[in-house]
Amino acid sequence: MSGPLASVIVPVYNAASYLDKCAASICGQTYSNLEIILVDDGSSDGSGALCDELAEKDPRVQVIHQENRGVSAARNAGLNAASGTYIYFVDGDDWVGETLVEETAAIMERGGYDCCTWGHTLEDGESVYFGRRREIVFRFPAEEEKRRFLCRWVVPCRLDWSVCNRVFRREIIQRNGLRFAEEQALFEDLDFSFRYLACCQSLYYLPKGLYAYRQHGASALHISALQAWSANLLRMVWRQDRELSGQPLFQPFYVYGGTVLAVLLDNFMKGRTAEQGLTQAAACLRACGEWEYLLEQAGMAVEDRRGIQKICGRRLGGQVFGFYWYLRTGDPAAYLRANRVQVCYTALRDLKNKLPYGWRK
């Protein structure tokens, strides 16, 4: 199938055991107008040599070798080399469905969307789908709609944070000078997706599991402690505040920052009471080095309860306000009320997901 050139960027680090399957899924796409950029990020297991062998077999493959600098630097190297209209990211230990580029590029062309995103499967002995069940079209004719979209859909991970689950327009990336934050050890996907989608006017959600994540012991999901999560999220919020808060779209910025931290709280609540989770979350955030900044944000937020709810909605807005109130006053009551509502909502959602598909209205 011919069409606009699509660039597929694959950061590779010690993925020799998985690279053949990953590369085969990309090279075997039903959409042939591809440039496949393999970025060997200082691998020590022979992955670099495998990349070179793949380039010899398929002229669409180009290889970049660099010293080990992390996944963000590898993706940035791929972005610097890419020339396609559309940009895709695939991690070296994962794989994709053979129609991924054909289906999503057609959607982008047909609808003129700035982004298309889709569901994924987790592969750990069995394939489990994660994603929405129906197609969704988002358009942002005004900043207020985009502000609500970012806070209600993107930051709470209702559309997934991963850059591997969406196709980007290179023109938007280049026009806005977007690159991955190489100092961001975790949540670099959320950071890049958030900043890209803030530059968009439309998005299409395709309810298909076109990307397969391989679950294994080396995944960041398994080795990241809550302290590291807290430090990296707070560092991201602080950096984004400095870079973005001067723009009207990101005012007031404490709404975005509070939404990120409210999502973080979910991890502290697992296996604990809400009071215990709040206490441990505050302790982790206090140890991160940006406590005074966070208290300053909380001070402004507690004066703007209605403004937070207007952007985030009542359920999420209640959690955001409640956590800021707790940080500022030590009183957990507001967050506990919001958390009870969230627990009920989650239980109803999980029950709905267990019903036969035809019953989901």
C-alpha positions as CSV (number, residue, x, y, z in Angstrom):
1,M,0.0,0.0,0.0
2,S,1.4,3.4,-1.0
3,G,0.8,6.6,1.0
4,P,2.7,9.2,3.0
5,L,6.0,8.0,4.4
6,A,5.7,6.6,8.0
7,S,8.7,6.6,10.3
8,V,8.9,3.8,12.9
9,I,11.4,4.5,15.7
10,V,12.6,1.6,17.7
11,P,14.9,2.2,20.7
12,V,17.0,-0.9,21.3
13,Y,18.8,-1.8,24.5
14,N,19.9,-5.3,25.2
15,A,16.8,-6.7,23.4
16,A,18.6,-9.5,21.5
17,S,16.1,-12.1,22.6
18,Y,13.1,-10.1,21.4
19,L,14.4,-8.0,18.5
20,D,13.6,-10.5,15.7
21,K,9.9,-10.7,16.5
22,C,9.7,-6.9,17.0
23,A,11.4,-6.2,13.7
24,A,9.4,-8.9,11.8
25,S,6.1,-7.3,13.0
26,I,7.3,-3.9,11.6
27,C,8.8,-5.1,8.4
28,G,5.8,-7.2,7.7
29,Q,3.3,-4.3,7.8
30,T,0.7,-4.2,5.1
31,Y,1.7,-0.6,4.7
32,S,5.0,-0.7,2.8
33,N,6.0,3.0,2.6
34,L,8.1,2.9,5.8
35,E,11.4,4.0,7.1
36,I,12.4,1.9,10.1
37,I,14.9,3.5,12.5
38,L,16.6,1.2,14.9
39,V,18.5,3.1,17.6
40,D,21.0,0.9,19.4
41,D,21.5,2.5,22.7
42,G,24.8,1.1,23.7
43,S,23.6,-2.5,23.9
44,S,26.1,-5.1,25.3
45,D,24.3,-8.3,24.3
46,G,24.8,-8.2,20.5
47,S,21.6,-6.2,19.7
48,G,23.6,-3.7,17.7
49,A,24.9,-6.4,15.4
50,L,21.4,-7.8,15.0
51,C,20.2,-4.3,14.0
52,D,23.0,-4.1,11.3
53,E,21.9,-7.6,10.0
54,L,18.3,-6.4,9.7
55,A,19.4,-3.3,7.8
56,E,21.3,-5.5,5.3
57,K,18.1,-7.5,4.7
58,D,15.6,-4.7,4.3
59,P,16.6,-1.3,2.7
60,R,13.9,0.5,4.6
61,V,15.9,-0.2,7.9
62,Q,18.5,2.3,9.0
63,V,20.5,1.9,12.2
64,I,21.9,4.5,14.6
65,H,24.5,3.4,17.2
66,Q,25.1,5.5,20.2
67,E,26.5,5.2,23.7
68,N,24.0,4.2,26.4
69,R,22.0,7.3,27.3
70,G,18.5,5.9,28.0
71,V,15.3,5.4,26.1
72,S,14.5,9.2,25.8
73,A,17.8,9.9,24.2
74,A,17.3,7.0,21.8
75,R,13.9,8.2,20.8
76,N,15.3,11.7,20.3
77,A,18.0,10.3,18.0
78,G,15.3,8.6,16.0
79,L,13.2,11.8,15.8
80,N,16.3,13.7,14.5
81,A,16.8,11.2,11.8
82,A,13.1,10.7,10.8
83,S,11.7,12.2,7.6
84,G,8.2,10.6,7.5
85,T,4.9,12.4,7.7
86,Y,3.8,10.2,10.5
87,I,5.9,9.0,13.5
88,Y,5.4,5.7,15.4
89,F,7.3,4.4,18.4
90,V,7.8,0.7,19.1
91,D,9.9,-0.6,22.0
92,G,12.5,-3.3,21.0
93,D,11.0,-6.0,23.2
94,D,7.4,-5.5,22.0
95,W,5.6,-6.1,18.7
96,V,2.7,-4.7,16.7
97,G,-0.2,-6.0,14.6
98,E,0.5,-6.2,10.9
99,T,-2.2,-3.6,9.9
100,L,-1.2,-1.0,12.5
101,V,0.3,1.6,10.1
102,E,-2.2,0.9,7.3
103,E,-5.3,1.4,9.6
104,T,-4.0,4.4,11.6
105,A,-2.4,6.2,8.7
106,A,-5.7,5.9,6.8
107,I,-7.6,7.4,9.7
108,M,-5.2,10.3,9.9
109,E,-5.4,10.9,6.2
110,R,-9.2,10.6,6.0
111,G,-10.0,12.7,9.0
112,G,-7.1,15.1,9.1
113,Y,-6.6,14.3,12.7
114,D,-3.5,15.5,14.6
115,C,-3.2,12.2,16.5
116,C,-4.7,8.7,16.5
117,T,-4.4,6.4,19.5
118,W,-5.5,2.8,20.2
119,G,-5.6,0.1,22.7
120,H,-3.0,-2.5,23.6
121,T,-2.6,-6.1,24.8
122,L,-0.4,-7.3,27.7
123,E,1.4,-10.5,26.8
124,D,2.3,-12.7,29.8
125,G,1.2,-16.2,28.9
126,E,-2.1,-14.9,27.6
127,S,-3.2,-11.9,25.7
128,V,-5.3,-9.4,27.7
129,Y,-6.8,-6.3,26.0
130,F,-6.6,-2.9,27.6
131,G,-8.3,0.1,26.1
132,R,-11.6,1.7,25.3
133,R,-14.5,-0.3,23.8
134,R,-15.8,2.3,21.3
135,E,-14.3,4.7,18.9
136,I,-14.1,8.3,20.1
137,V,-13.4,11.6,18.2
138,F,-12.1,14.6,20.2
139,R,-12.0,18.1,18.7
140,F,-11.0,21.2,20.6
141,P,-12.5,24.3,19.0
142,A,-11.5,26.4,22.1
143,E,-8.9,26.2,24.8
144,E,-11.5,25.3,27.5
145,E,-12.3,22.0,25.7
146,K,-8.6,21.2,25.3
147,R,-7.9,22.0,29.0
148,R,-10.7,19.6,30.1
149,F,-9.4,17.0,27.7
150,L,-5.9,17.1,29.1
151,C,-7.0,16.9,32.7
152,R,-9.9,14.5,32.3
153,W,-8.5,12.1,29.6
154,V,-4.8,12.4,29.2
155,V,-3.3,12.9,32.7
156,P,-5.6,10.3,34.4
157,C,-4.5,7.7,31.8
158,R,-7.9,7.2,30.3
159,L,-6.2,7.1,26.8
160,D,-3.0,5.5,28.1
161,W,0.3,7.5,28.5
162,S,2.5,5.4,26.2
163,V,3.8,7.0,23.0
164,C,3.8,3.5,21.6
165,N,0.0,3.6,21.5
166,R,-0.4,6.6,19.2
167,V,0.8,8.0,15.8
168,F,2.2,11.6,15.7
169,R,2.5,14.1,12.9
170,R,6.1,15.0,12.5
171,E,5.1,18.5,11.4
172,I,3.6,19.2,14.8
173,I,6.6,17.8,16.6
174,Q,9.0,19.9,14.6
175,R,6.9,23.1,14.6
176,N,6.7,23.0,18.4
177,G,10.3,21.8,19.1
178,L,9.1,18.7,20.9
179,R,11.6,16.2,22.2
180,F,11.7,13.7,25.0
181,A,13.1,15.0,28.3
182,E,16.3,13.0,28.7
183,E,16.6,13.8,32.4
184,Q,13.2,12.3,33.0
185,A,14.0,8.7,34.3
186,L,10.3,7.7,34.5
187,F,7.0,8.9,32.9
188,E,8.8,10.3,29.9
189,D,5.9,8.9,27.8
190,L,3.3,10.9,29.8
191,D,5.5,14.1,29.5
192,F,5.9,13.8,25.7
193,S,2.3,12.8,25.1
194,F,0.9,15.6,27.3
195,R,3.0,18.3,25.5
196,Y,2.2,16.9,22.1
197,L,-1.5,16.7,22.7
198,A,-1.5,20.2,24.1
199,C,-0.5,21.3,20.5
200,C,-3.3,19.3,18.9
201,Q,-6.8,20.3,17.7
202,S,-8.2,16.8,17.2
203,L,-7.7,13.1,18.2
204,Y,-9.3,9.8,17.0
205,Y,-9.4,6.8,19.3
206,L,-9.4,3.4,17.6
207,P,-10.7,0.6,19.9
208,K,-8.3,-2.1,18.8
209,G,-5.3,-3.8,20.5
210,L,-2.8,-3.1,17.8
211,Y,0.2,-3.0,20.1
212,A,1.5,-5.9,22.2
213,Y,3.5,-5.2,25.4
214,R,5.7,-8.0,26.6
215,Q,5.6,-8.3,30.4
216,H,8.9,-9.5,32.0
217,G,10.9,-8.9,35.1
218,A,13.1,-6.1,33.7
219,S,10.1,-3.9,32.9
220,A,10.1,-0.5,34.6
221,L,6.6,-1.4,35.9
222,H,8.1,-4.0,38.2
223,I,11.3,-2.3,39.4
224,S,10.0,1.2,40.1
225,A,9.5,1.9,43.8
226,L,6.8,4.4,44.9
227,Q,9.5,6.8,46.0
228,A,11.0,6.8,42.6
229,W,7.6,7.3,41.1
230,S,6.9,10.2,43.4
231,A,10.2,11.9,42.7
232,N,9.9,11.6,39.0
233,L,6.3,12.8,38.8
234,L,7.0,15.8,41.0
235,R,10.1,16.7,39.0
236,M,8.1,16.5,35.8
237,V,5.4,18.7,37.2
238,W,7.9,21.3,38.4
239,R,9.7,21.3,35.0
240,Q,6.4,21.6,33.1
241,D,5.3,24.4,35.3
242,R,8.4,26.4,34.5
243,E,8.2,25.7,30.8
244,L,4.4,25.8,30.2
245,S,2.6,27.9,32.8
246,G,3.2,31.2,30.9
247,Q,0.8,29.9,28.2
248,P,-3.0,30.6,28.7
249,L,-3.8,27.0,28.1
250,F,-1.9,25.9,31.2
251,Q,-3.3,28.4,33.6
252,P,-3.8,27.7,36.5
253,F,-1.0,25.1,36.3
254,Y,-1.8,23.7,39.8
255,V,-4.8,21.9,38.3
256,Y,-2.5,19.9,36.0
257,G,0.0,19.2,38.7
258,G,-2.7,18.2,41.1
259,T,-4.3,15.8,38.6
260,V,-0.9,14.1,38.1
261,L,-0.5,13.7,41.8
262,A,-4.0,12.5,42.3
263,V,-3.3,9.7,39.8
264,L,-0.1,8.9,41.8
265,L,-2.2,8.5,44.9
266,D,-3.9,5.4,43.5
267,N,-0.7,3.5,43.9
268,F,-0.4,4.4,47.6
269,M,-3.9,3.2,48.3
270,K,-3.4,-0.4,47.2
271,G,-3.5,-2.6,50.3
272,R,-3.8,0.3,52.6
273,T,-6.5,2.5,54.1
274,A,-7.0,5.9,52.5
275,E,-5.5,7.6,55.6
276,Q,-2.4,5.4,55.4
277,G,-2.0,6.0,51.7
278,L,-2.2,9.8,52.2
279,T,0.4,9.7,55.0
280,Q,2.8,7.6,52.9
281,A,2.3,9.7,49.8
282,A,2.9,13.0,51.7
283,A,6.1,11.4,53.2
284,C,7.4,10.4,49.8
285,L,6.7,13.8,48.3
286,R,8.3,15.6,51.2
287,A,11.5,13.6,50.6
288,C,11.6,14.5,46.9
289,G,13.2,18.0,47.4
290,E,10.3,20.1,45.9
291,W,8.2,20.2,49.0
292,E,8.1,24.0,49.3
293,Y,7.0,24.3,45.6
294,L,4.2,21.7,46.3
295,L,3.0,23.6,49.3
296,E,2.9,26.8,47.3
297,Q,0.8,25.1,44.6
298,A,-1.5,23.7,47.4
299,G,-1.9,27.2,48.8
300,M,-3.3,28.5,45.5
301,A,-5.4,25.5,44.8
302,V,-7.3,25.5,48.1
303,E,-8.7,28.9,47.2
304,D,-10.0,27.6,43.8
305,R,-12.2,24.6,44.5
306,R,-14.8,25.5,41.9
307,G,-12.2,26.3,39.3
308,I,-10.6,22.8,39.8
309,Q,-14.0,21.1,39.5
310,K,-14.8,23.1,36.4
311,I,-11.8,21.8,34.6
312,C,-11.5,18.3,36.1
313,G,-15.1,17.4,36.8
314,R,-16.6,16.7,40.2
315,R,-15.2,13.3,40.8
316,L,-11.6,13.9,39.8
317,G,-11.7,17.5,40.9
318,G,-12.8,16.4,44.4
319,Q,-9.7,14.2,44.6
320,V,-7.4,16.9,43.4
321,F,-8.8,19.5,45.8
322,G,-8.9,17.0,48.7
323,F,-5.2,16.1,48.3
324,Y,-4.1,19.7,48.1
325,W,-6.2,20.5,51.1
326,Y,-4.6,17.6,53.0
327,L,-1.1,18.9,52.1
328,R,-1.9,22.4,53.2
329,T,-3.9,21.6,56.4
330,G,-3.3,18.0,57.4
331,D,-7.1,17.4,57.3
332,P,-7.9,14.3,55.2
333,A,-11.7,14.6,55.3
334,A,-12.1,16.2,51.9
335,Y,-10.0,13.6,50.2
336,L,-11.6,10.7,52.0
337,R,-15.0,11.9,50.8
338,A,-13.8,12.1,47.2
339,N,-12.0,8.8,47.5
340,R,-15.2,7.0,48.6
341,V,-16.9,8.3,45.4
342,Q,-14.0,7.1,43.3
343,V,-14.1,3.6,44.9
344,C,-17.8,3.3,44.1
345,Y,-17.2,4.5,40.5
346,T,-14.4,2.0,40.1
347,A,-16.5,-0.9,41.4
348,L,-19.4,0.0,39.0
349,R,-17.0,0.3,36.1
350,D,-15.3,-3.1,36.8
351,L,-18.8,-4.7,37.1
352,K,-19.8,-3.2,33.8
353,N,-16.6,-4.5,32.1
354,K,-17.4,-8.0,33.3
355,L,-20.8,-8.0,31.6
356,P,-21.2,-9.4,28.0
357,Y,-20.3,-6.8,25.5
358,G,-23.9,-6.3,24.3
359,W,-25.0,-5.3,27.8
360,R,-22.5,-2.3,28.0
361,K,-24.6,0.7,27.3
